[in-house]
Amino acid sequence: MKVVNHSLQGLKSGNRDVIHSIYTRLLPKAKRTISILGGTEEEALDVFQEALETILLKIDHVQNNFDGLVLQICRHKWIDRVRKRQRETVRNEKANRLLDEGNDLRDEYIKKEEEHMQFKLMEKTFLELSETCQKLLQLIREGKKGSEIVRELNFSSANTMYRRKFACIDRWSKLIKASPEYALIKA
């Protein structure tokens, strides 16, 4: 019992010889244990020093094996670190997933807003087209056959209808590109 408490008392009193003896005896074992559990030598040294600090602050006497106590505390402290890292990793993954979802929602919102602006611009410039162009493009959009459109709009031929269609689309495109809103949508 006196030998066991000798290490504890020497550690608590700051006896250099006892502390040196503890480091010499136990640090290599702690490094090996932490290494087996996936840690580095530097992490093992940190854990070892934390274990000695825990003993200094919380242990008043040791009944059995001081060395075993130090190594057991090292092992538990290392496992706690690994668990904490895993929790942080899970938290970080969740946070990243939420950020990604937020970014996706933001991107979707921006896309919808751009589509809405495009629609409004097309609607506005469509109304600037001649009445004949509006009717022609509306009939085409409704899926009417060329012969029906020629008859309804009193065109002389299907060729005339197709030339007018091209001219109307070209005019509409120029109106869209000339609009100040177009620059905002393209940016």
matplotlib code that plots the C-alpha trace (Angstrom):
import matplotlib.pyplot as plt

x = [0.0, 2.9, 4.5, 1.2, 0.6, 4.3, 3.7, 0.5, 2.1, 5.2, 3.0, 0.9, 3.9, 5.7, 8.7, 10.8, 12.2, 8.8, 7.3, 10.2, 9.7, 6.0, 6.7, 9.5, 7.3, 3.9, 4.2, 5.4, 2.5, 0.1, 1.5, 1.2, -2.5, -3.5, -1.7, -3.6, -6.8, -5.9, -4.2, -0.8, 2.1, 1.3, -2.3, -1.1, 1.1, -1.8, -4.1, -1.3, -0.9, -4.7, -4.8, -2.1, -4.0, -7.2, -5.3, -3.9, -7.3, -9.6, -7.8, -6.8, -5.5, -5.0, -5.8, -4.3, -2.4, -1.4, 0.0, -3.2, -5.2, -3.2, -3.5, -7.2, -7.8, -5.7, -7.8, -11.1, -10.0, -8.9, -12.3, -14.1, -12.0, -12.9, -16.6, -16.5, -14.9, -17.5, -20.3, -18.7, -18.3, -22.0, -22.9, -20.7, -22.2, -25.7, -24.8, -23.2, -26.3, -28.5, -26.3, -26.5, -30.3, -30.4, -28.2, -30.4, -33.5, -31.8, -30.7, -34.2, -35.7, -33.3, -34.1, -37.9, -37.4, -35.4, -38.1, -40.7, -38.8, -38.3, -42.0, -42.9, -40.5, -41.8, -45.4, -44.6, -42.8, -45.4, -47.9, -45.7, -46.0, -48.5, -52.0, -51.4, -48.1, -49.8, -52.7, -50.3, -48.0, -51.0, -52.5, -49.1, -48.9, -52.3, -51.1, -53.3, -52.4, -50.8, -53.8, -56.2, -53.9, -53.8, -57.6, -58.2, -55.7, -56.5, -52.9, -52.5, -50.5, -48.7, -45.5, -46.7, -47.7, -44.2, -42.5, -44.7, -44.0, -40.2, -40.6, -42.8, -40.4, -37.4, -39.2, -40.2, -36.6, -35.3, -37.8, -36.7, -33.0, -33.6, -35.4, -33.5, -34.8, -33.0, -29.6, -30.8, -31.9, -28.8, -26.5]
y = [0.0, 2.4, 1.8, 2.5, 5.7, 6.6, 7.4, 9.3, 11.3, 12.0, 13.2, 15.4, 16.9, 17.5, 15.2, 15.3, 11.8, 10.2, 12.1, 11.1, 7.5, 7.7, 9.1, 6.5, 3.6, 4.5, 6.9, 4.1, 1.9, 4.7, 5.5, 1.8, 1.6, 4.9, 3.7, 0.4, 2.5, 4.6, 7.6, 9.3, 9.6, 13.3, 12.5, 9.8, 12.3, 14.8, 12.0, 10.8, 14.3, 14.7, 11.5, 12.7, 16.0, 14.1, 12.0, 15.2, 16.9, 14.0, 11.1, 11.2, 7.7, 4.6, 1.2, -1.1, -0.4, 3.1, 2.2, 0.4, 3.4, 5.8, 3.5, 3.0, 6.7, 7.2, 4.6, 6.2, 9.7, 8.5, 6.7, 9.9, 11.9, 9.5, 9.6, 13.4, 13.5, 11.1, 13.3, 16.4, 14.6, 13.7, 17.3, 18.7, 16.3, 17.3, 21.0, 20.5, 18.7, 21.5, 24.1, 22.1, 21.9, 25.6, 26.3, 24.1, 25.9, 29.3, 28.1, 26.8, 30.1, 32.1, 29.9, 30.3, 34.1, 34.2, 32.1, 34.5, 37.5, 35.9, 35.1, 38.7, 40.1, 37.8, 38.7, 42.4, 42.3, 40.0, 42.8, 45.2, 42.9, 43.7, 42.3, 39.9, 38.6, 38.1, 36.1, 34.1, 33.1, 32.3, 30.0, 28.2, 27.9, 26.3, 23.7, 24.7, 23.3, 25.6, 25.4, 26.5, 29.4, 30.5, 30.4, 32.2, 35.0, 35.3, 34.7, 34.0, 30.8, 28.6, 30.1, 33.6, 32.2, 30.7, 33.9, 36.0, 33.5, 33.9, 37.7, 37.8, 35.6, 37.7, 40.9, 39.5, 38.4, 41.9, 43.4, 41.1, 41.8, 45.5, 45.6, 46.8, 43.7, 41.4, 42.5, 41.6, 38.2, 37.4, 38.5]
z = [0.0, 0.8, -2.6, -4.4, -2.5, -2.9, -6.6, -5.8, -3.0, -5.1, -8.0, -5.7, -4.0, -7.3, -6.5, -9.7, -9.2, -8.7, -11.7, -13.9, -12.8, -13.6, -17.1, -17.7, -16.5, -17.9, -20.9, -23.2, -22.1, -22.6, -26.1, -27.1, -25.8, -27.5, -30.7, -30.7, -30.3, -33.4, -31.8, -32.4, -30.0, -29.6, -28.7, -26.3, -24.5, -24.2, -22.9, -20.5, -19.1, -18.8, -16.8, -14.4, -14.0, -13.3, -10.6, -9.1, -8.9, -8.1, -6.4, -2.8, -2.3, -4.4, -2.9, -5.4, -8.6, -9.4, -12.8, -13.7, -12.6, -14.8, -17.8, -17.3, -17.1, -20.3, -22.0, -20.9, -21.8, -25.3, -25.8, -24.7, -27.3, -30.0, -29.1, -29.0, -32.5, -33.8, -32.4, -33.9, -37.2, -37.2, -36.2, -38.9, -41.5, -40.4, -40.5, -44.0, -45.1, -43.8, -45.5, -48.7, -48.4, -47.7, -50.7, -52.8, -51.6, -52.3, -55.7, -56.4, -55.3, -57.5, -60.4, -59.9, -59.5, -62.8, -64.5, -63.2, -64.4, -67.9, -68.1, -67.1, -69.7, -72.4, -71.5, -71.5, -74.8, -76.3, -75.8, -77.8, -80.9, -83.6, -83.1, -86.1, -84.6, -81.2, -82.8, -85.0, -82.1, -79.9, -82.5, -83.0, -79.2, -79.1, -81.5, -84.5, -87.9, -90.5, -92.8, -90.0, -89.1, -92.8, -93.0, -89.6, -90.2, -94.0, -95.1, -98.9, -98.3, -95.7, -96.9, -96.0, -92.6, -92.0, -93.1, -90.7, -87.9, -88.4, -88.6, -85.4, -83.4, -84.6, -83.6, -80.2, -79.6, -80.4, -78.1, -75.3, -75.8, -76.0, -72.7, -69.5, -67.6, -70.0, -68.7, -65.1, -66.2, -68.1, -65.2]

ax = plt.figure().add_subplot(projection="3d")
ax.plot(x, y, z, "-o")
ax.set_aspect("equal")
plt.show()
